[in-house]
């Protein structure tokens, strides 16, 4: 089975910076692997362990520094890595990102059986990139996946997915794409042999020329959405606590509301 694993490097939440186009600055910023993608990796490795002669190719789109993240998942047992990196890809929204990643998969793993992504990215939380990839590759998809139940005849997967009103079990015919939720178990860590092997592996770099797209289809130019304003939410934790009986509480609340109204009208 040929598995395409799509992961993302996201900025550390304590070190967020913005570009002049109000997109997140990724180059030169301390980054970590997206939490949902950690568990997407776990599912890919689980599939590989259950099916002989399986191979995982990891794809990520980002600046050159994302190579370090790719080597970390190679150390866990993934086989190949593709870094989708070109200045022309910068500033992409989820639509342009989906186009770019799907193009890279067509270029480097055209005969894939399954694509595995994280459901959400902590830097955007839109849950749109995975479904966009499935759309551009014209394959079925299953979202909000919790776990693998069964692989049947190497041509279908049975999975559990989290719904608002419970857990659903679904079967999907391959090739297909699945989006994985963050779980509550401790993910595995690489062993020293895995780290040593990963350091020797080649990380292929995919540029715009490699996927053969027009520059107007990718990056900021190919993004139909844009961020008009970006700002940090400033919260005030200067709270007061009172222990009063019911009558006094109502009186105090009335006074506070009236004071707030006076301040707003001032």
C-alpha positions in Angstrom: 0.0 0.0 0.0 1.3 3.5 -0.9 0.4 6.0 1.7 0.7 9.8 1.3 0.9 11.5 4.7 0.4 15.3 4.6 1.7 17.2 7.7 2.2 20.8 8.5 4.6 22.9 10.4 2.8 25.5 12.5 4.3 28.5 14.4 4.8 28.1 18.2 1.9 30.0 19.7 4.3 32.1 21.8 6.2 33.3 18.7 3.6 34.4 16.2 4.6 37.1 13.6 2.7 38.5 10.7 3.8 39.5 7.1 2.8 42.7 5.4 -0.1 40.8 3.7 -1.5 39.7 7.1 -0.5 36.1 6.6 1.5 34.2 9.2 5.3 34.5 8.8 6.8 31.0 8.8 10.4 31.4 7.8 12.7 32.0 10.7 10.0 31.5 13.2 10.1 28.7 15.8 7.7 26.0 14.7 6.3 22.7 15.8 4.4 19.9 14.0 0.6 20.5 13.9 -1.0 18.5 16.8 -3.6 16.8 14.6 -0.9 15.8 12.2 0.9 13.9 14.9 -2.1 11.6 15.1 -2.4 11.4 11.3 1.2 10.1 11.4 0.2 7.5 14.0 -2.6 6.3 11.7 -0.2 6.1 8.8 2.2 4.0 10.8 -0.6 1.8 12.0 -1.6 1.1 8.5 2.0 0.3 7.5 2.3 -2.1 10.4 -0.8 -4.0 9.3 -0.1 -4.3 5.6 3.1 -5.8 4.1 5.2 -3.9 1.7 3.5 -0.6 2.6 5.4 2.7 2.1 4.7 6.1 3.6 5.7 9.3 1.7 5.4 12.4 3.8 4.5 15.7 2.2 4.7 19.2 3.7 4.5 22.7 2.3 6.6 25.3 3.9 10.0 27.1 4.1 13.3 25.2 4.0 13.4 24.9 7.8 10.4 22.4 7.6 13.0 19.8 6.6 13.7 19.3 10.3 10.1 18.3 10.9 10.1 15.9 8.0 13.2 14.1 9.4 11.4 13.7 12.7 8.6 11.7 11.1 11.1 9.8 9.0 12.7 8.8 12.3 9.3 7.3 13.4 9.2 4.9 10.4 8.1 6.9 7.4 10.0 6.1 4.2 10.2 9.1 1.9 9.8 12.8 2.3 8.9 15.7 -0.1 9.3 19.3 0.9 7.0 21.5 -1.2 9.0 24.8 -1.0 9.1 27.8 -3.3 8.8 31.5 -2.7 5.9 31.5 -5.1 3.9 29.3 -2.8 4.0 31.8 0.1 0.9 33.4 1.3 -1.4 30.6 0.1 -4.9 30.2 1.6 -6.4 26.7 2.0 -7.6 26.7 -1.6 -4.2 27.4 -3.1 -2.6 25.1 -0.6 -4.9 22.3 -1.7 -4.0 22.9 -5.4 -0.3 22.9 -4.6 -0.2 19.8 -2.4 -2.4 17.8 -4.8 0.0 18.7 -7.6 3.0 17.5 -5.6 1.2 14.2 -4.9 0.5 13.7 -8.6 4.2 14.4 -9.3 5.8 12.2 -6.7 3.2 9.6 -5.7 0.6 9.4 -8.6 -0.4 5.8 -7.7 -1.2 6.4 -4.0 -3.8 4.3 -2.3 -4.6 6.6 0.6 -3.9 10.2 1.7 -3.9 10.9 5.4 -4.1 14.5 6.8 -4.8 16.1 10.2 -8.4 17.4 10.5 -7.4 20.9 11.8 -4.3 23.1 11.8 -3.7 25.1 15.0 -2.7 28.2 13.0 -6.0 28.4 11.0 -8.5 25.8 12.3 -10.4 25.8 9.1 -10.4 22.1 8.3 -10.4 22.9 4.6 -7.0 21.8 3.3 -7.6 18.0 3.4 -11.0 18.2 1.7 -9.5 20.6 -0.9 -6.8 18.0 -1.7 -9.5 15.3 -2.1 -11.5 17.6 -4.4 -8.6 18.4 -6.7 -7.6 14.7 -6.9 -11.2 13.7 -7.4 -11.3 11.1 -4.7 -13.7 10.3 -1.8 -12.9 11.4 1.7 -13.7 10.7 5.3 -13.3 13.5 7.9 -13.2 13.6 11.7 -11.6 10.1 11.8 -10.7 8.7 15.2 -9.2 5.2 14.4 -8.7 2.5 11.9 -10.9 -0.6 12.4 -10.0 -2.8 9.5 -8.3 -3.0 6.1 -10.1 -5.2 3.7 -8.5 -6.7 0.6 -6.1 -3.8 0.3 -8.8 -1.8 -1.5 -11.0 -0.4 1.3 -10.7 0.9 4.9 -13.2 0.7 7.7 -12.8 3.7 10.1 -14.5 5.2 13.1 -15.3 8.9 13.0 -16.6 11.3 15.6 -20.0 12.9 15.0 -21.9 15.4 17.1 -24.2 12.7 18.4 -21.9 9.8 18.7 -19.3 7.6 16.9 -19.9 6.4 13.3 -18.3 3.5 11.6 -17.8 3.9 7.8 -16.2 1.9 5.0 -14.5 3.7 2.1 -13.1 2.4 -1.1 -9.5 3.3 -2.0 -8.0 5.5 -3.3 -9.3 8.0 -0.8 -8.4 10.7 1.7 -8.9 10.7 5.5 -8.6 13.5 8.0 -7.7 12.6 11.5 -8.6 14.2 14.8 -6.3 14.8 17.7 -6.5 12.0 20.2 -5.9 11.6 23.9 -3.2 8.9 23.8 0.6 9.5 24.0 2.1 9.3 20.5 5.2 7.3 19.9 8.7 8.7 20.0 11.6 8.0 17.6 14.3 5.5 18.7 18.0 6.3 18.2 18.2 3.9 15.2 15.3 5.7 13.6 17.0 9.1 14.1 20.2 7.9 12.6 18.4 6.4 9.5 16.4 9.6 9.0 19.6 11.7 9.0 20.8 9.8 5.9 17.6 9.9 3.9 17.0 12.3 1.0 14.3 14.9 1.4 13.1 15.8 -2.1 12.3 19.5 -2.7 9.3 20.2 -4.9 9.2 23.6 -6.6 6.6 25.3 -8.8 8.5 24.1 -11.9 8.3 20.5 -10.6 4.5 20.5 -10.5 4.2 22.6 -13.7 1.6 25.1 -12.5 1.2 28.7 -13.5 2.3 31.1 -10.8 -1.1 32.7 -10.8 -2.7 29.5 -9.5 -0.6 29.2 -6.3 0.5 31.2 -3.3 -1.0 34.6 -2.6 -1.9 35.2 -6.3 -3.9 32.0 -6.5 -5.7 32.6 -3.2 -9.3 33.8 -3.5 -9.4 34.7 0.2 -7.3 37.2 2.0 -6.9 38.4 5.6 -8.0 42.1 5.8 -6.8 42.5 9.4 -4.8 40.6 12.0 -4.5 41.4 15.6 -3.8 39.9 19.0 -6.7 39.5 21.4 -5.9 41.5 24.5 -7.7 40.3 27.6 -8.0 42.0 30.9 -7.8 39.6 33.9 -8.4 42.3 36.5 -11.4 40.5 37.9 -13.0 41.1 41.3 -14.6 38.4 43.5 -17.4 39.1 46.0 -19.1 36.8 48.4 -22.6 38.2 49.0 -26.1 37.0 49.7 -28.7 37.1 46.9 -30.1 40.6 47.6 -26.6 42.2 47.9 -25.4 40.4 44.8 -28.3 41.9 42.7 -27.7 45.4 44.1 -23.9 45.1 43.4 -24.5 43.8 39.8 -26.9 46.7 39.1 -24.3 49.3 40.3 -21.6 47.7 38.2 -23.7 47.7 35.0 -24.7 51.3 35.6 -21.0 52.2 36.1 -20.0 50.5 32.8 -22.8 52.4 31.0 -21.5 55.7 32.4 -17.9 54.9 31.3 -19.0 54.0 27.7 -21.0 57.2 27.3 -18.2 59.4 28.7 
